[in-house]
Amino acid sequence: MTKTNEALPDIERHAREAMLKAIENTRREFATIRSGKATTSLLDTVKVDAYGQHMPLNQVATVSAPEPRLLTVQPWDRSLMQAVEKALQSSDLGLNPANDGAIIRVPLPPLNEERRRELVKVVHKLAEEGRIAIRHARTEALAKIKKTEHVSEDDQRRAEKDVQKSHDDAIREVETLLKAKEQEIMEV
């Protein structure tokens, strides 16, 4: 049980930090979802069999987006060229890499309407996960506030309102990210 008045600001701060982490996580997850434009974060989920273990692509190669519909991957160790190409082909991103011996070019085919709708559903699911994490942080904070001893009811109510306001702001931020990503995906 929390004993002092100092605990309320700590509870509020902790809840805000948890909500910000949920927003950042949602933003990172959205970045890995393919839209019409090439972005290096699209390949963040690709794992390469290198040196006897699964390693993230960005730890074994340089990824860049020189054109809106093209990604290039340049392994730092040329002996990994085949492994990187295989990892890109077997990823669930539907990519067809072309290896010219020095660099791997990954053209991004245009998305069809059906695939765009599937991606929008995935984005909605990721947004809901973010909202759940935010609500969980609020629930946890409110429970801690209720258990606080030697604090006036007014202070408790104020802390609850502050946590609720942080929650509402965080949910609004996730909704803004969702709308922007949805527009980006549906843009032809």
C-alpha positions as CSV (number, residue, x, y, z in Angstrom):
1,M,0.0,0.0,0.0
2,T,1.2,3.5,-0.9
3,K,1.6,5.8,2.1
4,T,2.3,9.3,1.0
5,N,1.0,12.1,-1.2
6,E,4.2,11.8,-3.3
7,A,2.9,8.5,-4.6
8,L,0.1,10.0,-6.7
9,P,2.4,12.0,-9.1
10,D,4.5,8.9,-9.4
11,I,1.5,6.8,-10.3
12,E,0.4,9.4,-12.9
13,R,3.9,9.6,-14.4
14,H,4.2,5.9,-14.6
15,A,0.8,5.6,-16.3
16,R,1.7,8.4,-18.8
17,E,5.0,6.6,-19.6
18,A,3.3,3.3,-20.2
19,M,0.8,5.0,-22.5
20,L,3.6,6.7,-24.5
21,K,5.3,3.4,-24.9
22,A,2.1,1.9,-26.3
23,I,1.8,4.8,-28.8
24,E,5.5,4.4,-29.8
25,N,5.0,0.6,-30.2
26,T,2.0,1.2,-32.4
27,R,3.9,3.7,-34.5
28,R,6.7,1.2,-35.0
29,E,4.3,-1.6,-35.9
30,F,2.6,0.7,-38.4
31,A,6.0,1.4,-40.0
32,T,6.4,-2.3,-40.9
33,I,3.1,-2.4,-42.8
34,R,3.6,-1.9,-46.5
35,S,1.9,1.0,-48.2
36,G,2.4,2.2,-51.7
37,K,5.8,3.8,-50.9
38,A,9.1,2.1,-50.3
39,T,10.3,2.6,-46.7
40,T,13.3,0.9,-45.1
41,S,11.3,0.0,-42.0
42,L,9.3,-2.4,-44.2
43,L,12.1,-4.9,-43.9
44,D,12.6,-4.5,-40.1
45,T,10.8,-7.9,-39.5
46,V,13.0,-9.9,-42.0
47,K,15.4,-12.3,-40.2
48,V,18.4,-13.7,-42.0
49,D,20.2,-17.0,-41.2
50,A,23.7,-15.6,-40.6
51,Y,26.6,-16.8,-38.6
52,G,24.5,-19.7,-37.2
53,Q,21.6,-17.6,-35.9
54,H,18.6,-15.6,-37.0
55,M,19.6,-12.0,-37.2
56,P,17.6,-8.9,-38.2
57,L,18.3,-7.8,-41.7
58,N,19.4,-4.3,-40.6
59,Q,22.2,-6.0,-38.6
60,V,23.8,-7.7,-41.6
61,A,23.1,-5.2,-44.4
62,T,22.4,-1.7,-45.4
63,V,18.8,-1.1,-46.5
64,S,17.9,2.0,-48.5
65,A,15.0,3.4,-50.5
66,P,16.5,5.2,-53.6
67,E,13.1,5.3,-55.4
68,P,9.5,5.3,-54.3
69,R,8.9,1.7,-55.5
70,L,12.4,0.2,-54.9
71,L,14.4,-0.9,-51.9
72,T,18.1,-1.9,-52.1
73,V,19.8,-4.2,-49.7
74,Q,23.6,-4.4,-49.6
75,P,25.0,-7.1,-47.2
76,W,28.2,-6.0,-45.4
77,D,29.6,-9.5,-45.9
78,R,29.2,-10.7,-49.5
79,S,29.0,-14.3,-48.4
80,L,25.6,-13.5,-46.9
81,M,24.2,-12.5,-50.3
82,Q,22.3,-15.8,-50.9
83,A,21.0,-15.9,-47.3
84,V,19.7,-12.3,-47.5
85,E,18.0,-13.0,-50.8
86,K,16.4,-16.2,-49.4
87,A,15.2,-14.4,-46.3
88,L,13.6,-11.7,-48.4
89,Q,11.8,-14.3,-50.7
90,S,10.5,-16.3,-47.7
91,S,9.3,-13.3,-45.8
92,D,5.5,-12.8,-45.8
93,L,5.9,-9.5,-47.5
94,G,5.3,-10.8,-51.0
95,L,8.6,-9.5,-52.4
96,N,10.6,-10.7,-55.3
97,P,14.3,-9.6,-54.8
98,A,16.8,-9.5,-57.7
99,N,20.4,-10.2,-56.9
100,D,23.1,-8.7,-59.2
101,G,26.1,-9.9,-57.2
102,A,26.8,-6.6,-55.5
103,I,23.4,-5.4,-54.4
104,I,19.9,-6.9,-54.0
105,R,17.2,-4.8,-55.6
106,V,13.7,-5.3,-54.1
107,P,11.0,-3.8,-56.4
108,L,7.7,-3.1,-54.6
109,P,4.8,-4.2,-56.8
110,P,1.7,-2.0,-56.6
111,L,-0.9,-3.1,-54.2
112,N,-4.2,-4.3,-55.5
113,E,-7.5,-3.3,-53.9
114,E,-8.0,-6.6,-52.0
115,R,-4.5,-6.5,-50.5
116,R,-5.0,-2.9,-49.5
117,R,-8.2,-3.9,-47.6
118,E,-6.3,-6.8,-45.9
119,L,-3.6,-4.4,-44.8
120,V,-6.2,-1.9,-43.4
121,K,-7.6,-4.8,-41.3
122,V,-4.1,-5.6,-40.0
123,V,-3.5,-1.9,-39.2
124,H,-6.9,-1.8,-37.3
125,K,-5.8,-4.9,-35.3
126,L,-2.5,-3.3,-34.4
127,A,-4.3,-0.1,-33.4
128,E,-6.6,-2.1,-31.1
129,E,-3.6,-3.7,-29.5
130,G,-2.2,-0.2,-28.8
131,R,-5.6,0.9,-27.3
132,I,-5.7,-2.2,-25.1
133,A,-2.2,-1.4,-23.8
134,I,-3.3,2.2,-23.1
135,R,-6.4,1.1,-21.3
136,H,-4.4,-1.4,-19.3
137,A,-2.1,1.3,-18.1
138,R,-5.1,3.4,-17.1
139,T,-6.7,0.5,-15.2
140,E,-3.5,-0.3,-13.4
141,A,-3.0,3.4,-12.4
142,L,-6.6,3.8,-11.2
143,A,-6.3,0.7,-9.0
144,K,-3.1,2.0,-7.4
145,I,-4.7,5.4,-6.8
146,K,-7.7,3.8,-5.0
147,K,-5.3,1.8,-2.8
148,T,-3.4,4.9,-1.7
149,E,-3.6,5.7,2.0
150,H,-3.4,9.0,3.8
151,V,-4.5,11.0,0.8
152,S,-7.6,13.2,0.6
153,E,-10.5,12.1,-1.6
154,D,-10.1,15.3,-3.6
155,D,-6.4,14.4,-4.4
156,Q,-7.4,10.9,-5.4
157,R,-10.2,12.3,-7.7
158,R,-7.8,14.8,-9.2
159,A,-5.2,12.1,-9.9
160,E,-7.9,9.8,-11.4
161,K,-9.0,12.7,-13.7
162,D,-5.4,13.3,-14.7
163,V,-4.9,9.7,-15.6
164,Q,-8.2,9.6,-17.5
165,K,-7.1,12.7,-19.5
166,S,-3.7,11.1,-20.3
167,H,-5.7,8.0,-21.4
168,D,-8.0,10.0,-23.7
169,D,-5.0,11.9,-25.2
170,A,-3.2,8.7,-25.9
171,I,-6.2,7.0,-27.5
172,R,-6.7,10.1,-29.7
173,E,-3.0,9.9,-30.8
174,V,-3.5,6.2,-31.8
175,E,-6.6,7.1,-33.7
176,T,-4.6,9.9,-35.6
177,L,-1.9,7.4,-36.4
178,L,-4.5,4.9,-37.6
179,K,-6.2,7.4,-39.9
180,A,-2.9,8.5,-41.4
181,K,-1.7,4.9,-42.0
182,E,-5.1,3.9,-43.5
183,Q,-5.0,6.9,-45.9
184,E,-1.4,6.0,-46.8
185,I,-2.4,2.4,-47.6
186,M,-5.5,3.2,-49.6
187,E,-3.7,5.9,-51.6
188,V,-3.3,4.6,-55.2
